[in-house]
Amino acid sequence: MRFKVRELGNGFAAEIQDIDLSANQDADAIEELKQLWWRYGVLVFRDQHLTERQEADFSARFGPLEIHLRHEYLSRDTPEILYISNIVEDGREIGILSNNDVGWHYDQIYLPQPAVGSLLYAVELPQAGGATYFADTVSAYEQLPQDVKQTLAGKRAVQSYAKFNRAYSVPTNEAQTRKTQDIDHPVVRTHPYSGRQSLYVCAGMTTEILGLPSDESAELITWLCEWSVRPEFVYRHDWRLGDAVLWDNAASIHRREPFDLSERRLMKRTTIQPLPEVAVPF
């Protein structure tokens, strides 16, 4: 291996040391990083100095990049970059989510072909708070009691972006509303690259498990959501300026903790889609 790896979070996450993401990594380096990404779920790169174009170019080595529907929060020069921020300029919020305290969620679980990953780069940070927590949903699935695994086998669950909006007061635009109708996905997601299985439900967007009575469905969703974020499955990332964190959206769930809303926070995110050859319908 050409990269020095320091395991974090009970071996779920890893810090990749002595790497400059602004440099053009060769194909062998990218392949090694992909293998590390699929193994650990969360990769941390410290002390980076990235232009928006460099962040997008590095991210694109892992798969096609999404152009987010919320065009008002995209970089004008690099539309693959989505701003996540509470900063207001000229009376306009420049970033999505603003000060909303969003609970545990998967990015795009409500879409027919959800994202396989994201890269988040820290540009401005509050003095305290704002840590991001990641939970290993592969281990969470593997350690389920056998009877629960049997109950989940072949089951699908309905995912609702409208529920997410109501829960966290997230505004939408017309294009997003049209594209984000309720949809069902397997409760156990198979990773498009590694083939590993993981839990795929979250409190903010999963409304029901199909084929179960409503009360049993609601109880099981609550139990699964609590189980998947048990401390032994969780890595907490305390941000430093220049951090870039690449996470596997098919193998982990995440949330952000609160911070002082009077302080500025600016994060720049790319969203990585699966390659066409593995982007099979759910």
C-alpha positions as CSV (number, residue, x, y, z in Angstrom):
1,M,0.0,0.0,0.0
2,R,1.3,3.5,-0.9
3,F,-0.9,5.3,1.7
4,K,-0.5,5.4,5.4
5,V,-3.7,4.4,7.1
6,R,-4.8,5.2,10.7
7,E,-7.9,3.4,11.8
8,L,-10.6,5.5,13.6
9,G,-13.9,4.7,15.3
10,N,-13.4,1.0,16.2
11,G,-11.9,0.3,12.8
12,F,-15.0,1.6,10.9
13,A,-13.4,4.9,9.6
14,A,-9.8,5.6,8.6
15,E,-7.6,8.6,8.2
16,I,-5.5,8.5,5.0
17,Q,-2.2,10.3,5.7
18,D,0.4,12.0,3.5
19,I,-1.9,12.6,0.5
20,D,-2.6,15.8,-1.4
21,L,-6.1,15.6,-3.0
22,S,-5.3,18.6,-5.2
23,A,-2.6,16.5,-7.0
24,N,-3.6,14.3,-9.9
25,Q,-3.6,10.8,-8.4
26,D,-2.8,8.0,-10.9
27,A,-5.1,5.1,-11.6
28,D,-3.4,2.8,-9.2
29,A,-3.7,5.3,-6.3
30,I,-7.4,5.8,-7.0
31,E,-8.0,2.1,-7.1
32,E,-6.3,1.7,-3.8
33,L,-8.4,4.5,-2.3
34,K,-11.6,2.9,-3.7
35,Q,-10.7,-0.4,-1.9
36,L,-10.1,1.5,1.3
37,W,-13.3,3.4,0.9
38,W,-15.4,0.2,0.5
39,R,-13.5,-1.4,3.4
40,Y,-13.8,1.4,5.9
41,G,-16.9,3.3,4.8
42,V,-15.5,6.7,5.9
43,L,-12.1,8.1,4.8
44,V,-10.7,11.3,6.4
45,F,-8.1,13.5,4.6
46,R,-6.6,16.2,6.8
47,D,-5.0,19.5,5.9
48,Q,-6.2,19.8,2.4
49,H,-6.1,23.0,0.3
50,L,-8.6,22.5,-2.5
51,T,-10.2,24.7,-5.1
52,E,-13.7,23.8,-6.0
53,R,-12.5,22.4,-9.4
54,Q,-9.9,20.2,-7.6
55,E,-12.6,18.9,-5.2
56,A,-14.9,18.1,-8.0
57,D,-12.2,16.5,-10.2
58,F,-11.0,14.3,-7.3
59,S,-14.6,13.2,-6.5
60,A,-15.3,12.3,-10.1
61,R,-12.6,9.7,-10.0
62,F,-15.0,7.6,-7.8
63,G,-18.1,8.0,-10.0
64,P,-20.3,10.4,-11.9
65,L,-21.2,13.6,-10.0
66,E,-24.7,14.8,-9.4
67,I,-25.8,18.3,-10.2
68,H,-28.1,19.0,-7.3
69,L,-31.7,20.1,-8.0
70,R,-31.3,23.0,-5.6
71,H,-29.5,25.2,-8.1
72,E,-29.6,28.2,-5.8
73,Y,-27.1,26.5,-3.5
74,L,-24.6,25.4,-6.1
75,S,-21.3,26.9,-6.9
76,R,-21.6,29.3,-9.9
77,D,-18.3,28.2,-11.3
78,T,-18.4,24.5,-10.4
79,P,-22.0,23.3,-10.3
80,E,-20.9,19.8,-9.0
81,I,-20.3,21.6,-5.7
82,L,-23.2,22.0,-3.3
83,Y,-22.8,24.5,-0.5
84,I,-23.9,23.4,3.0
85,S,-23.9,26.6,5.0
86,N,-25.7,29.0,7.4
87,I,-24.1,32.0,5.8
88,V,-26.4,34.8,4.5
89,E,-25.1,37.1,1.8
90,D,-27.2,40.0,0.5
91,G,-30.2,38.7,2.3
92,R,-29.9,35.2,0.7
93,E,-28.8,31.9,2.3
94,I,-25.9,30.7,0.2
95,G,-26.2,27.0,1.3
96,I,-28.7,24.3,1.9
97,L,-29.8,23.1,5.4
98,S,-28.6,26.4,6.9
99,N,-29.1,26.0,10.7
100,N,-31.3,22.9,10.5
101,D,-30.3,20.2,12.9
102,V,-30.8,17.2,10.6
103,G,-31.0,13.8,12.3
104,W,-29.6,10.4,11.1
105,H,-30.1,10.0,7.4
106,Y,-28.8,8.6,4.1
107,D,-28.3,11.0,1.3
108,Q,-30.9,10.5,-1.4
109,I,-32.6,7.4,0.0
110,Y,-35.7,8.9,-1.5
111,L,-34.5,8.7,-5.1
112,P,-34.8,5.7,-7.5
113,Q,-30.9,5.5,-7.7
114,P,-29.5,6.9,-4.4
115,A,-26.0,8.3,-4.2
116,V,-23.2,5.9,-3.4
117,G,-21.0,8.5,-1.7
118,S,-20.2,12.1,-0.9
119,L,-17.1,14.2,-0.2
120,L,-17.5,17.0,2.2
121,Y,-14.8,19.7,2.5
122,A,-14.5,22.1,5.5
123,V,-14.0,25.8,4.5
124,E,-15.4,27.7,7.5
125,L,-16.1,26.3,10.9
126,P,-17.7,27.4,14.2
127,Q,-15.4,27.4,17.2
128,A,-17.2,24.4,18.7
129,G,-19.9,22.0,17.8
130,G,-21.0,20.8,14.4
131,A,-19.3,17.4,14.6
132,T,-20.6,14.8,12.1
133,Y,-21.4,11.3,13.3
134,F,-21.2,8.3,11.0
135,A,-22.7,4.9,11.8
136,D,-21.5,1.6,10.2
137,T,-24.8,0.0,8.9
138,V,-22.9,-3.0,7.5
139,S,-21.8,-4.1,11.0
140,A,-25.2,-3.1,12.3
141,Y,-26.8,-5.5,9.8
142,E,-24.3,-8.3,10.4
143,Q,-24.8,-8.2,14.1
144,L,-28.6,-8.3,14.0
145,P,-30.3,-11.1,15.8
146,Q,-31.0,-14.0,13.4
147,D,-34.8,-13.7,13.9
148,V,-34.7,-10.1,12.9
149,K,-32.7,-10.9,9.8
150,Q,-35.3,-13.5,8.8
151,T,-38.1,-10.9,9.3
152,L,-36.3,-8.4,7.1
153,A,-35.4,-10.9,4.3
154,G,-36.9,-9.6,1.0
155,K,-38.7,-6.7,2.7
156,R,-39.0,-3.3,1.2
157,A,-39.6,0.0,2.9
158,V,-41.2,3.3,1.7
159,Q,-38.9,6.3,1.8
160,S,-40.4,9.8,1.8
161,Y,-38.6,13.1,1.2
162,A,-41.8,14.9,2.3
163,K,-41.5,13.3,5.7
164,F,-37.9,14.5,5.9
165,N,-39.0,18.1,5.0
166,R,-41.7,18.0,7.7
167,A,-39.4,16.6,10.4
168,Y,-36.6,19.1,9.8
169,S,-38.3,22.1,8.2
170,V,-36.3,21.8,5.0
171,P,-37.7,24.0,2.2
172,T,-38.0,22.5,-1.3
173,N,-38.4,23.9,-4.8
174,E,-40.8,22.7,-7.5
175,A,-38.2,20.6,-9.4
176,Q,-37.3,18.8,-6.2
177,T,-40.9,18.1,-5.3
178,R,-41.6,16.6,-8.7
179,K,-38.5,14.3,-8.5
180,T,-38.9,13.2,-4.9
181,Q,-42.2,11.2,-4.8
182,D,-42.4,8.4,-2.3
183,I,-40.5,5.3,-3.3
184,D,-39.7,1.9,-1.9
185,H,-36.2,0.3,-1.5
186,P,-35.0,-2.9,0.1
187,V,-34.7,-2.7,3.9
188,V,-31.3,-4.4,3.4
189,R,-29.2,-2.7,0.7
190,T,-26.6,-4.6,-1.3
191,H,-23.5,-2.5,-2.0
192,P,-23.1,-2.0,-5.7
193,Y,-19.3,-2.5,-5.6
194,S,-18.4,-4.6,-2.5
195,G,-21.6,-6.7,-2.5
196,R,-21.8,-6.3,1.3
197,Q,-25.3,-5.9,2.8
198,S,-26.3,-3.1,5.2
199,L,-29.4,-1.8,6.9
200,Y,-31.2,0.9,4.8
201,V,-33.8,2.6,6.9
202,C,-33.7,6.0,8.7
203,A,-36.1,7.7,11.1
204,G,-36.4,10.9,9.1
205,M,-37.5,9.3,5.8
206,T,-38.7,5.7,6.2
207,T,-42.4,5.6,6.6
208,E,-43.4,1.9,6.5
209,I,-42.1,-1.6,5.9
210,L,-44.3,-3.1,3.2
211,G,-46.0,-6.4,4.1
212,L,-46.2,-5.8,7.8
213,P,-49.1,-4.5,9.9
214,S,-48.7,-0.8,10.5
215,D,-48.1,-1.0,14.2
216,E,-45.5,-3.8,13.7
217,S,-43.9,-1.8,10.9
218,A,-43.6,1.4,13.0
219,E,-42.2,-0.5,16.0
220,L,-39.6,-2.3,13.8
221,I,-38.5,0.9,12.1
222,T,-37.9,2.6,15.4
223,W,-36.0,-0.4,16.7
224,L,-33.8,-0.7,13.6
225,C,-33.0,3.0,13.6
226,E,-32.0,2.8,17.3
227,W,-30.0,-0.4,16.8
228,S,-28.0,1.0,13.8
229,V,-26.6,3.9,15.7
230,R,-25.5,2.1,18.9
231,P,-22.2,3.5,20.1
232,E,-20.2,0.5,18.9
233,F,-21.1,1.3,15.3
234,V,-20.5,5.1,15.4
235,Y,-17.5,7.3,14.5
236,R,-17.6,10.9,15.5
237,H,-15.7,13.3,13.3
238,D,-14.6,16.6,14.9
239,W,-13.9,18.9,12.0
240,R,-10.8,20.9,11.4
241,L,-10.3,23.5,8.6
242,G,-9.0,21.7,5.5
243,D,-10.7,18.4,6.4
244,A,-12.1,16.4,3.5
245,V,-14.3,13.4,4.4
246,L,-15.3,10.8,1.9
247,W,-18.1,8.5,3.0
248,D,-19.8,5.5,1.6
249,N,-23.5,6.3,1.4
250,A,-24.4,2.7,0.8
251,A,-22.7,1.5,4.0
252,S,-23.2,4.3,6.5
253,I,-25.7,6.7,7.9
254,H,-24.8,10.1,9.3
255,R,-26.0,13.2,11.2
256,R,-24.6,16.6,12.3
257,E,-24.6,17.8,15.9
258,P,-25.8,21.4,16.7
259,F,-23.4,24.4,16.8
260,D,-23.6,28.1,17.7
261,L,-25.9,29.5,15.0
262,S,-24.4,32.9,15.3
263,E,-21.1,31.5,13.9
264,R,-20.4,30.9,10.2
265,R,-20.1,27.4,8.8
266,L,-19.4,26.6,5.2
267,M,-18.9,23.1,3.8
268,K,-18.6,22.2,0.1
269,R,-20.0,18.8,-0.9
270,T,-19.9,16.6,-4.0
271,T,-22.4,13.8,-4.4
272,I,-21.1,10.6,-6.2
273,Q,-23.4,8.4,-8.2
274,P,-22.8,4.7,-9.0
275,L,-21.2,3.9,-12.3
276,P,-23.7,3.0,-15.0
277,E,-22.6,-0.6,-15.1
278,V,-23.5,-1.2,-11.4
279,A,-26.5,1.3,-11.2
280,V,-29.1,-1.5,-11.4
281,P,-32.7,-0.8,-10.3
282,F,-33.6,-1.5,-6.7
